[in-house]
Each structure stands twice: as C-alpha cells, then as structure tokens.
Amino acid sequence: MHYSRRQFTKSALLAGVSCFSLGNPLLAAAASVYVVQPGDTLSGISRRHRVSTTALRQANDLSGDLIWAGQELNIPGAASSTGTAAPTTTHHIVRAGDTLSGLAIQYGVTVAQIKRDNALRSDVIRIGQRLTISSGSQSGRDYLAGVRAATARINVRRDNWVRIVVHHSGIRNGNAARYDAAHRRRGMQNGLAYHFLIGNGVDSGDGEIEIGPRWHNQLLGGHVKSYRINLTAIGICLVGNFEETHPSARQLAAFTQLMDWLRGEVVPKAQRFAGHRELRGEQTVCPGRNFPLAAMHRRYGS
C-alpha cells in the first residue's frame, strides 16, 4: 500500500497547528504529517510509525481513535508526553454526506453541543455551512486501560468472534452489576447478556467500559434472538435510551476506541458490524434512532 507523507519544518508545523502551545513537547518533536489511507486505524498507524496511540491522539487533538481517509495526522517524533490536550474551537465546512451525528463522532463532541454552539433548532445542516466545533476536554483520554489489563489475563477465542453488535440499554439508569442481576433473574445463567457495557455517568462513569462475565469467560452472548449469531457475535451496549436522548461524547469515544482495539488487535476476524435492529428477525429499534449508526457503518462497514 502506498502512503503519502509530507515533511514539515518546525515553523510550518507551528503555524498549521494552532491548538498547541510552544511548550508542547509533542509539537516540538513532530517531524512529519501522514495522510490517512482507506482502511487505516490509529493503532495500525501507531505501530507503523513506532509511536503510541496516546501520543498520536495528543499530537492531533483526537478524542478516541476515530480517523478518516484523507485526514492529515501529525506524527510526533517521541511518545513521552502524558499531558492532555486543551479544549479548542475549530470550524467545519459541511460537505456532502455530513450529518450532525457523524460530525459529533469525528470531533468527539455531542450532537447537542454542536446544535448549541451553532444555534441550530434541528439536525438539518446544508452543504457549505460553516459550523463552530468546540472540542471537549476528554481529548486524548484513554478509555481502554482497564479493559486491556483485564483482557491480557483472558484466553481470548480469537477465531470464534466474527461480528460485533451494538445496543443501547433502553433506559437511563444501570451498570454492569445491575444488568447482570436483572438478566439472571430472567433466567440467563451466564448473567449480563452483553460482553461490554459503556456507562453514561449515572450509575457508572461517563464512557467507563465495564467487562461482563461473558467476555471474562469467553462465552456466547445473550444479546440477540439468534443462537447462531450469539455464538460468534460480541455484544457492546451503551447505557441510555437513544430513542429519546443522544449518547454522550465520552460514550462514543469509548465505543470507537473499543471497536478499533478489538478489531485491530484482539479479534481481527470480527469485521462484521451491525446495530441490533439491522439483524434479520430482530424486531427492535435498538440501538435507537439517535445512535449514529450510519456514521459507524462508514467507519466499520456492514
């Protein structure tokens, strides 16, 4: 695969990336810019250039691991900084295919925040429109530290998992322990139907990724009707009713980090992706009309 690169002088880089201070060690060490190619992931780029994903996020003010073809990434010359990028404001010119939910994922913010910053009364945007995007302070945050540590102690059935299905819980409250108890009361002997649960800040942290017993023990899911799909599909549930509200920016950042990590490093065969309602025979609105499913399909395929 051919990769495009442009070398920049320190002065040119400083002029082009206004969100970093002169004292930022990542900026001072940056040596090149990489243009993202179709199929690239942040973890793959980090391995190729021998820098950490955390360093890449900080050098590019990324929230989560979401990148897109044609995007220019600053490649830092060192990955030693542990600082967090400061909140910044940028402007986005709407292009064909853009949606508020897709932009929320791209910039690591919420749909509600974009609407508030631009005095929008609906989700309708038009080509050529200039939107103000205020990045959140969660830029560069790593949501996977605990998940990586726990998974390192698990004998993952890498050849078994071929699909990932996303859900919403349908209610505002709850965490892994509560849902696990509820599912056992419903007769599910393996407990929590999902392999991972992403909190919304009510009963667990906003963007906190909790691991269910089915992932710990590498058991089939209980999150869809089809036994065959449950055997080979990892279930990820975001807490909330996304028919009524939107997932938070931190939930979406955690979800994309988890997806990229699973598909890129842990279960590379799990390349099929679907929302619960898209599976044959499922009569549900899950993961809700306000979950940015179309944007996720542009990133992860069908």
C-alpha positions as CSV (number, residue, x, y, z in Angstrom):
1,M,0.0,0.0,0.0
2,H,1.3,3.5,-0.8
3,Y,1.4,6.0,2.0
4,S,1.6,9.8,1.3
5,R,3.8,11.9,3.5
6,R,4.9,15.5,3.7
7,Q,7.8,16.7,5.7
8,F,7.3,20.0,7.6
9,T,9.7,22.3,9.2
10,K,9.1,23.2,12.8
11,S,8.0,26.7,11.9
12,A,5.5,25.5,9.3
13,L,4.1,22.9,11.8
14,L,3.7,25.6,14.4
15,A,1.8,27.8,12.0
16,G,-0.5,25.0,11.0
17,V,-1.5,23.6,14.4
18,S,-2.7,26.5,16.5
19,C,-4.2,24.4,19.3
20,F,-0.8,23.5,20.8
21,S,1.4,25.8,22.8
22,L,5.1,26.4,22.0
23,G,6.0,24.4,25.1
24,N,4.2,21.2,24.0
25,P,6.9,18.5,23.7
26,L,4.9,16.6,21.2
27,L,4.7,19.6,18.9
28,A,8.4,20.4,19.2
29,A,9.3,16.8,18.4
30,A,6.9,16.3,15.5
31,A,8.7,15.5,12.2
32,S,6.1,14.6,9.6
33,V,2.5,14.5,8.5
34,Y,0.8,11.3,7.4
35,V,-2.3,11.3,5.2
36,V,-4.8,8.6,6.3
37,Q,-5.5,5.9,3.7
38,P,-8.7,3.9,3.4
39,G,-8.6,1.0,5.9
40,D,-6.1,2.7,8.3
41,T,-6.7,2.5,12.0
42,L,-5.0,4.7,14.6
43,S,-3.4,1.6,16.3
44,G,-2.1,0.4,12.9
45,I,-0.6,3.9,12.2
46,S,1.0,4.0,15.7
47,R,2.7,0.6,15.1
48,R,3.9,1.6,11.7
49,H,5.5,4.8,12.9
50,R,6.5,3.4,16.3
51,V,4.7,5.9,18.4
52,S,1.9,5.3,21.0
53,T,-1.8,5.8,20.1
54,T,-1.9,8.2,23.1
55,A,0.9,10.3,21.6
56,L,-1.0,10.4,18.2
57,R,-4.2,11.5,19.9
58,Q,-2.4,14.2,21.8
59,A,-0.5,15.4,18.8
60,N,-3.7,15.7,16.8
61,D,-6.2,16.7,19.5
62,L,-8.2,13.5,18.9
63,S,-11.0,12.2,21.1
64,G,-10.9,8.5,20.7
65,D,-9.5,6.6,17.8
66,L,-11.8,7.9,15.1
67,I,-9.9,8.9,11.9
68,W,-11.0,9.1,8.2
69,A,-9.4,8.7,4.8
70,G,-7.7,11.9,3.6
71,Q,-7.2,13.2,7.2
72,E,-3.7,14.6,7.9
73,L,-2.1,13.4,11.1
74,N,0.9,14.9,12.8
75,I,3.3,12.1,13.6
76,P,5.3,13.0,16.8
77,G,8.9,12.2,17.0
78,A,8.5,10.9,20.6
79,A,5.7,9.4,22.6
80,S,6.8,10.5,26.1
81,S,4.2,13.2,26.8
82,T,1.4,12.4,29.3
83,G,-0.3,15.7,29.1
84,T,-3.9,16.2,28.0
85,A,-4.8,18.4,25.0
86,A,-6.6,21.6,26.0
87,P,-10.2,22.3,24.7
88,T,-10.1,24.1,21.4
89,T,-12.5,25.6,18.9
90,T,-12.4,24.9,15.2
91,H,-14.6,25.4,12.2
92,H,-16.0,22.8,9.9
93,I,-17.4,23.4,6.4
94,V,-20.2,21.0,5.8
95,R,-19.6,18.6,2.9
96,A,-21.9,16.2,1.0
97,G,-22.8,13.3,3.3
98,D,-22.0,15.1,6.6
99,T,-24.5,14.6,9.4
100,L,-24.5,16.1,12.9
101,S,-24.1,12.6,14.4
102,G,-21.1,11.9,12.1
103,L,-19.5,15.2,13.0
104,A,-20.1,14.5,16.7
105,I,-18.1,11.3,16.3
106,Q,-15.4,13.0,14.2
107,Y,-14.8,15.7,16.7
108,G,-15.5,13.9,19.9
109,V,-18.4,16.1,21.0
110,T,-22.2,15.6,21.3
111,V,-24.9,16.5,18.8
112,A,-26.5,18.7,21.4
113,Q,-23.2,20.7,21.8
114,I,-22.9,21.3,18.1
115,K,-26.5,22.4,17.9
116,R,-26.0,24.7,20.9
117,D,-22.7,26.2,19.6
118,N,-24.4,27.0,16.2
119,A,-27.9,27.9,17.4
120,L,-29.4,25.0,15.4
121,R,-33.1,24.1,16.1
122,S,-33.0,20.8,14.2
123,D,-30.5,18.3,13.0
124,V,-30.6,19.7,9.4
125,I,-27.4,21.1,8.0
126,R,-26.6,22.2,4.5
127,I,-23.5,21.8,2.2
128,G,-21.2,24.8,2.6
129,Q,-22.5,25.7,6.0
130,R,-19.8,26.8,8.5
131,L,-20.1,25.1,11.9
132,T,-18.3,26.0,15.1
133,I,-17.0,22.9,16.8
134,S,-15.8,23.2,20.4
135,S,-13.7,20.2,21.3
136,G,-14.2,18.6,24.7
137,S,-11.6,18.3,27.5
138,Q,-11.7,14.5,27.1
139,S,-9.5,14.8,24.0
140,G,-6.7,12.2,24.3
141,R,-8.3,10.2,27.0
142,D,-7.6,6.5,27.1
143,Y,-10.8,4.6,27.9
144,L,-9.2,1.2,27.5
145,A,-6.6,0.9,30.2
146,G,-8.6,-1.4,32.5
147,V,-10.0,-3.3,29.6
148,R,-6.6,-4.1,28.1
149,A,-5.3,-5.1,31.5
150,A,-8.2,-7.5,32.2
151,T,-8.1,-9.0,28.7
152,A,-4.4,-9.7,29.0
153,R,-5.4,-12.3,31.6
154,I,-8.1,-13.9,29.4
155,N,-7.5,-16.7,26.9
156,V,-9.4,-14.9,24.1
157,R,-11.1,-17.2,21.5
158,R,-9.7,-15.1,18.6
159,D,-11.0,-17.4,15.9
160,N,-14.5,-17.5,17.3
161,W,-15.6,-13.9,17.1
162,V,-16.6,-12.7,13.6
163,R,-19.2,-10.0,14.3
164,I,-19.8,-7.1,16.7
165,V,-23.3,-5.9,17.5
166,V,-24.0,-2.5,19.2
167,H,-27.0,-2.0,21.5
168,H,-28.5,0.7,23.8
169,S,-29.9,-0.4,27.1
170,G,-33.2,1.4,26.5
171,I,-33.2,3.0,30.0
172,R,-31.2,5.9,31.5
173,N,-30.0,4.0,34.6
174,G,-27.9,1.0,35.2
175,N,-24.4,-0.5,35.1
176,A,-22.9,-4.0,34.6
177,A,-23.7,-5.2,38.1
178,R,-27.4,-4.2,38.0
179,Y,-28.0,-5.5,34.5
180,D,-26.2,-8.7,35.3
181,A,-28.5,-9.3,38.3
182,A,-31.6,-8.4,36.2
183,H,-30.6,-10.8,33.4
184,R,-30.0,-13.6,35.9
185,R,-33.5,-13.0,37.4
186,R,-34.8,-13.5,33.8
187,G,-33.2,-16.9,33.7
188,M,-29.9,-16.1,31.9
189,Q,-27.5,-18.3,33.8
190,N,-24.5,-16.6,32.3
191,G,-25.7,-13.2,33.5
192,L,-25.2,-9.9,31.7
193,A,-26.2,-10.5,28.1
194,Y,-23.5,-8.3,26.7
195,H,-19.7,-8.7,26.7
196,F,-19.1,-5.0,27.3
197,L,-21.1,-2.1,28.8
198,I,-20.3,1.6,28.4
199,G,-21.6,3.9,31.1
200,N,-23.3,7.2,30.8
201,G,-22.3,8.8,34.1
202,V,-25.4,7.9,36.1
203,D,-24.6,4.5,37.7
204,S,-21.1,4.2,36.2
205,G,-18.6,6.6,34.8
206,D,-19.4,8.5,31.6
207,G,-17.5,6.5,29.0
208,E,-16.5,3.9,31.5
209,I,-16.1,0.5,29.8
210,E,-17.3,-2.4,32.0
211,I,-16.4,-6.0,31.2
212,G,-19.2,-8.6,31.6
213,P,-18.7,-12.3,32.7
214,R,-19.3,-13.4,29.1
215,W,-16.1,-11.7,28.0
216,H,-14.1,-12.8,31.0
217,N,-15.2,-16.4,30.4
218,Q,-15.4,-16.2,26.5
219,L,-19.0,-17.3,26.5
220,L,-21.6,-16.8,23.8
221,G,-23.7,-13.7,24.1
222,G,-27.3,-13.4,25.0
223,H,-28.0,-10.1,23.3
224,V,-29.9,-11.2,20.2
225,K,-32.6,-13.8,19.4
226,S,-30.4,-15.9,17.1
227,Y,-28.5,-18.6,18.9
228,R,-26.2,-18.9,15.9
229,I,-25.3,-15.2,16.0
230,N,-24.9,-15.2,19.8
231,L,-22.2,-17.9,19.4
232,T,-20.0,-15.6,17.3
233,A,-21.0,-12.0,18.0
234,I,-19.6,-9.7,20.6
235,G,-22.2,-7.5,22.2
236,I,-21.5,-3.9,23.2
237,C,-24.2,-2.0,25.0
238,L,-24.2,1.8,25.7
239,V,-26.3,2.8,28.7
240,G,-29.2,5.1,27.7
241,N,-32.4,5.3,25.7
242,F,-31.2,6.7,22.4
243,E,-34.7,6.9,21.1
244,E,-35.1,9.9,23.4
245,T,-31.5,11.2,24.0
246,H,-28.1,11.0,22.3
247,P,-25.1,9.1,23.5
248,S,-22.5,11.3,25.2
249,A,-19.3,12.3,23.5
250,R,-17.4,10.1,26.0
251,Q,-19.6,7.1,25.3
252,L,-18.9,7.5,21.6
253,A,-15.2,8.0,22.1
254,A,-15.1,4.9,24.4
255,F,-17.1,2.9,21.8
256,T,-14.8,3.8,18.9
257,Q,-11.7,3.1,21.0
258,L,-13.1,-0.3,22.0
259,M,-14.1,-1.2,18.4
260,D,-10.8,-0.2,16.9
261,W,-8.9,-2.1,19.6
262,L,-11.0,-5.3,19.3
263,R,-10.9,-5.4,15.5
264,G,-7.3,-4.2,15.2
265,E,-5.6,-6.2,17.9
266,V,-7.7,-8.7,19.8
267,V,-10.2,-10.4,17.4
268,P,-9.2,-9.3,13.9
269,K,-11.8,-11.7,12.3
270,A,-14.6,-9.7,13.8
271,Q,-15.0,-7.4,10.8
272,R,-18.8,-7.7,10.6
273,F,-20.6,-4.8,12.3
274,A,-24.3,-4.2,12.9
275,G,-26.8,-2.3,15.0
276,H,-29.2,-4.7,16.8
277,R,-32.2,-3.7,14.7
278,E,-30.3,-4.5,11.5
279,L,-30.1,-8.2,12.2
280,R,-32.6,-10.5,10.4
281,G,-35.5,-11.5,12.6
282,E,-34.9,-8.8,15.3
283,Q,-38.0,-6.6,16.0
284,T,-36.5,-3.7,17.8
285,V,-35.4,-0.1,17.5
286,C,-32.1,-0.8,19.3
287,P,-29.7,1.0,19.4
288,G,-32.1,3.9,19.0
289,R,-32.6,6.5,16.3
290,N,-30.2,8.9,17.9
291,F,-27.2,6.4,17.9
292,P,-25.1,7.5,14.9
293,L,-25.3,4.1,13.2
294,A,-24.8,5.4,9.6
295,A,-21.6,7.1,10.6
296,M,-20.4,4.0,12.4
297,H,-21.1,2.0,9.2
298,R,-19.0,4.4,7.2
299,R,-16.2,3.7,9.6
300,Y,-16.6,0.0,10.2
301,G,-18.5,-1.3,7.1
302,S,-21.6,-3.5,7.2
